[in-house]
């Protein structure tokens, strides 16, 4: 298997949107139990993908930066993390429409300002909170105030995201696919050296 150079994935979103559980579900291959940290210490995972044609297997070291939304972490993210990122995952919680609104009102503006040209994946977390009822082999989504797939996709198109995806850290659905998509997207990005200079936050 061929190995690519390391790529960096920055994950951001409102507090409580499920981004850290999403990362822990991938790294531990299970849903985290007990006390969940506000952020995950930076971690690098080898993500196996193919060349897009299904011919050549490729291992991509994907360094993950999990950013918390508070004054200190905001400075770190804005001054340092965006400079290193090859792809940005902007997360929202499917059971919290307000967190999707924050994507438009806060997060995408910040991403475009500090990481212009870097691709964004919009990720709906906590997919398991969206009630689904099967009737006569037809899938019906109850109108309970959760964000629908169509609503998430509409925002994704509006902010020109490279991809819209959904996952559930609790069930594991979609978690691996998000990492694989991020690795593929990140491989297409070439960062200038000026973005990689040493960063100091006071």
C-alpha positions as CSV (number, residue, x, y, z in Angstrom):
1,X,0.0,0.0,0.0
2,X,1.3,3.4,-0.9
3,X,1.5,6.1,1.8
4,X,0.8,9.8,1.2
5,X,2.2,12.7,3.0
6,X,0.4,13.9,6.2
7,X,-2.6,16.0,5.7
8,X,-4.4,18.1,8.4
9,X,-8.1,18.2,9.2
10,X,-9.5,20.9,11.3
11,X,-12.8,20.2,13.0
12,X,-15.0,23.0,14.3
13,X,-18.5,23.8,15.3
14,X,-20.7,24.9,18.2
15,X,-20.1,23.5,21.7
16,X,-22.1,20.3,22.1
17,X,-22.7,19.7,18.4
18,X,-21.1,16.2,18.6
19,X,-17.8,16.8,16.9
20,X,-15.6,15.4,19.6
21,X,-17.8,12.3,20.0
22,X,-17.5,11.9,16.2
23,X,-13.7,11.9,16.5
24,X,-13.6,9.6,19.5
25,X,-16.0,7.2,17.8
26,X,-13.4,6.9,14.9
27,X,-10.3,6.7,17.0
28,X,-11.7,4.2,19.6
29,X,-14.0,2.4,17.2
30,X,-16.9,2.8,19.7
31,X,-19.1,5.5,21.2
32,X,-17.4,7.2,24.2
33,X,-18.9,6.5,27.6
34,X,-18.6,8.5,30.7
35,X,-17.2,12.0,30.8
36,X,-16.5,13.4,27.3
37,X,-13.7,15.9,27.0
38,X,-14.5,19.3,25.5
39,X,-11.9,18.7,22.9
40,X,-9.8,15.8,21.8
41,X,-6.0,16.1,22.0
42,X,-4.5,16.3,18.5
43,X,-4.3,12.9,17.0
44,X,-3.1,11.4,13.7
45,X,-4.9,8.5,12.1
46,X,-4.0,6.5,9.0
47,X,-6.9,6.6,6.7
48,X,-7.0,3.9,3.9
49,X,-8.5,5.0,0.6
50,X,-8.1,4.2,-3.0
51,X,-7.0,6.3,-6.0
52,X,-10.6,7.1,-6.9
53,X,-10.7,4.4,-9.5
54,X,-10.5,1.5,-7.0
55,X,-7.1,0.5,-8.3
56,X,-4.3,1.7,-6.0
57,X,-4.8,1.5,-2.2
58,X,-3.4,4.5,-0.4
59,X,-2.8,5.2,3.3
60,X,-3.2,8.9,4.2
61,X,-1.9,10.1,7.6
62,X,-4.6,12.5,8.7
63,X,-3.7,14.8,11.6
64,X,-6.8,16.0,13.4
65,X,-7.3,19.3,15.2
66,X,-10.4,19.5,17.4
67,X,-11.1,23.1,18.2
68,X,-13.3,24.2,21.1
69,X,-15.4,27.4,20.8
70,X,-14.1,29.7,23.6
71,X,-11.9,32.9,23.6
72,X,-8.5,31.1,23.9
73,X,-9.3,28.3,21.4
74,X,-10.7,30.9,19.0
75,X,-7.4,32.7,18.9
76,X,-5.5,29.4,18.5
77,X,-7.8,28.3,15.7
78,X,-7.7,31.7,13.9
79,X,-4.0,32.3,14.2
80,X,-2.6,28.8,13.9
81,X,-4.9,25.9,13.1
82,X,-6.4,27.3,9.9
83,X,-2.9,27.9,8.5
84,X,-2.1,24.2,8.7
85,X,-5.5,22.8,7.5
86,X,-5.9,21.0,4.2
87,X,-9.6,20.5,4.9
88,X,-12.1,21.9,7.4
89,X,-15.0,19.9,8.8
90,X,-17.7,22.3,10.0
91,X,-20.1,20.4,12.3
92,X,-23.6,20.9,13.5
93,X,-26.0,18.8,15.5
94,X,-29.0,17.4,13.6
95,X,-31.1,17.7,16.8
96,X,-30.2,21.4,17.1
97,X,-31.2,23.7,14.2
98,X,-29.5,26.6,15.9
99,X,-26.1,25.0,15.4
100,X,-26.9,24.8,11.7
101,X,-27.7,28.5,11.7
102,X,-24.3,29.1,13.4
103,X,-22.7,27.5,10.4
104,X,-24.0,30.3,8.2
105,X,-23.8,33.1,10.8
106,X,-20.4,32.3,12.3
107,X,-18.4,29.4,11.1
108,X,-18.3,29.7,7.3
109,X,-17.3,33.4,7.5
110,X,-14.4,32.5,9.8
111,X,-13.3,29.7,7.6
112,X,-13.4,31.8,4.5
113,X,-11.5,34.6,6.2
114,X,-8.7,32.6,7.8
115,X,-8.5,29.7,5.3
116,X,-9.5,31.1,1.9
117,X,-9.7,28.4,-0.7
118,X,-9.5,25.5,1.7
119,X,-12.3,23.0,1.1
120,X,-15.1,22.6,3.6
121,X,-17.1,19.5,4.5
122,X,-20.4,20.2,6.2
123,X,-21.1,17.5,8.7
124,X,-24.4,16.8,10.4
125,X,-23.6,15.0,13.7
126,X,-26.0,13.0,15.9
127,X,-27.9,11.4,13.0
128,X,-29.4,8.9,15.3
129,X,-31.5,11.7,16.9
130,X,-33.6,12.1,13.8
131,X,-36.6,9.8,14.2
132,X,-37.3,7.5,11.3
133,X,-40.4,5.3,10.9
134,X,-40.6,2.6,8.2
135,X,-44.0,2.2,6.7
136,X,-44.7,-0.2,3.9
137,X,-41.0,-0.2,3.0
138,X,-41.1,3.6,2.7
139,X,-38.9,5.7,4.9
140,X,-40.7,8.6,6.6
141,X,-38.9,11.2,8.6
142,X,-41.1,12.6,11.4
143,X,-41.4,16.4,11.6
144,X,-40.0,16.8,15.2
145,X,-37.8,19.8,14.7
146,X,-34.6,18.0,13.8
147,X,-32.7,19.2,10.8
148,X,-33.7,17.2,7.7
149,X,-31.2,16.0,5.1
150,X,-32.5,18.4,2.6
151,X,-32.0,21.4,4.9
152,X,-28.5,20.4,5.6
153,X,-27.8,19.9,1.9
154,X,-29.3,23.3,1.1
155,X,-26.9,25.0,3.5
156,X,-24.0,23.0,2.2
157,X,-24.8,24.2,-1.3
158,X,-25.2,27.8,-0.1
159,X,-21.8,27.9,1.5
160,X,-20.2,26.0,-1.4
161,X,-19.0,23.1,0.7
162,X,-17.1,20.4,-1.1
163,X,-19.4,17.7,0.4
164,X,-22.4,17.4,2.7
165,X,-22.3,14.3,5.0
166,X,-24.1,13.0,8.1
167,X,-23.0,10.6,10.8
168,X,-23.8,9.1,14.1
169,X,-21.1,8.6,16.7
170,X,-23.5,6.4,18.7
171,X,-24.2,3.9,16.0
172,X,-21.0,4.4,14.0
173,X,-23.0,5.2,10.8
174,X,-21.0,7.3,8.4
175,X,-18.0,8.0,10.7
176,X,-15.4,6.1,8.6
177,X,-16.8,7.6,5.4
178,X,-16.3,11.1,6.7
179,X,-12.6,10.4,7.4
180,X,-12.2,8.8,4.0
181,X,-13.9,11.8,2.2
182,X,-11.7,14.2,4.2
183,X,-8.5,12.4,3.2
184,X,-9.5,12.4,-0.5
185,X,-10.4,16.1,-0.4
186,X,-7.2,17.0,1.6
187,X,-4.9,15.3,-0.9
188,X,-6.0,17.7,-3.6
189,X,-4.8,20.8,-1.5
190,X,-1.4,22.3,-1.9
191,X,-0.5,24.6,1.0
192,X,1.9,27.5,0.5
193,X,5.0,27.5,2.8
194,X,4.0,30.8,4.3
195,X,1.0,29.1,6.0
196,X,3.3,26.7,7.8
197,X,5.5,29.1,9.7
198,X,5.7,28.9,13.5
199,X,2.7,30.1,15.3
200,X,2.7,31.9,18.6
201,X,-0.5,32.8,20.6
202,X,-0.2,35.3,23.4
